[in-house]
Amino acid sequence: MNFTLKQLRYVEAAGRCGSITNAAELLSISQSSITAAIDALEQALGFDLFIRMPAKGIQPTPSGKDALSHIRNFLEQTNHLDSDLRSIGGQPVGALRLACYVTTAPHVLPPMLKGFVRDHPGVRVELAEGDMVSVVEQLLDGSVDLACTYSNGLPEQVSFTPLFSAPPYAIISADDSLARKPSVTLAELAERPMIVLDLPFGRDYYTDLFHSRGLRPRIAHSTRSSEIVRALAAGGFGFSVLNIRARESARPEYVCLPIEDYTPPIEFGIISIAGVRHPRIVRAFLDHCAKISSAGIFDDLVVGRSGDSLKN
């Protein structure tokens, strides 16, 4: 059976994009090159990989889905082999593909990457983002090598490396009477309108904090943006609950208050495919993150219990 790595990459991109046009744009090649690769592989395999749908793109056939899974696994192995071979006798080189939970990315990625890219000049970091469901899917389908996310709701196919505990905290207008307290309780918060971060796992996690105490939060606003959450809280539209504090201190209009009676905090860390041997470049990044975590580089992202209220 004769096909090339280039053809496999073209076919995989078409399957991932769901469109020959989008795959061609992604790879900066002609649409005819994508089509030729699909035709050649279908002829070699003896079955159709995709259903062509005019004006709607392409959709994998059942056999095509299985083939794409094998192709992605194979391409993943070749990428790792290339990285390891290039790294023999020296520093890791190549691409590290890293996904991150979108609301945490601006706060955790800079400290993660700063020292790593300095110490590993031969490494190119390719970043992706998404909600907690999306980053796991990107890891499982081979789109990324690692993903940064919280510990809740993870499937058994992934391994979780914790970096720091992220207890929930309240964010509330500096004009609210609660802002003068060193900490708050869930019961005190439940008396006020809530601004909820409405992302997969996030909404249920934040509302379940109250439900576990027999309380029902008064949800007044919902948004998929943590920046809008902060802006609404600063504007006095209600309180919200988050886990990671913004590093910037650009909004004196709100404060971050520890919550006294929360359930055990969730962990923030890095997920990888369980039970696999990682290439050198991935191991180097995991080792780097473990070291900076032990050094306390993430401590200023955490709002603790009573006595740790912070103006943001």
Buried (B, 14 or more C-beta within 10 A) or exposed (E): EEBEEEBBBBBBBBBBBBBBEBBBEBBEBEBEBBBEBBEBBBEEBEEEBBEEEEEEBBEBBEEBEEBBBEBBEBBBEEBBEBBBEBBEEEBBBBBBBBBBBBBBBBBBBEBBBEBBBEEBEBBEBEEBBBBBEBBBBBBBBBBBBBBBBBBEBBEEEBBBBBBBBBBBBBBBBBEBEBBEBEBBBBEBBBEBBBBBBBBBBBBBBBBEBBEEBEBEBBBBBBBBBBEBBBBBBBEBBBBBBBBBBBBEEEBEBBBBBBBBBBBEBBBBBBBBBEEEEBBBBBEBBBEBBBEBBEEEBBEEBBBBBEEBBBEB
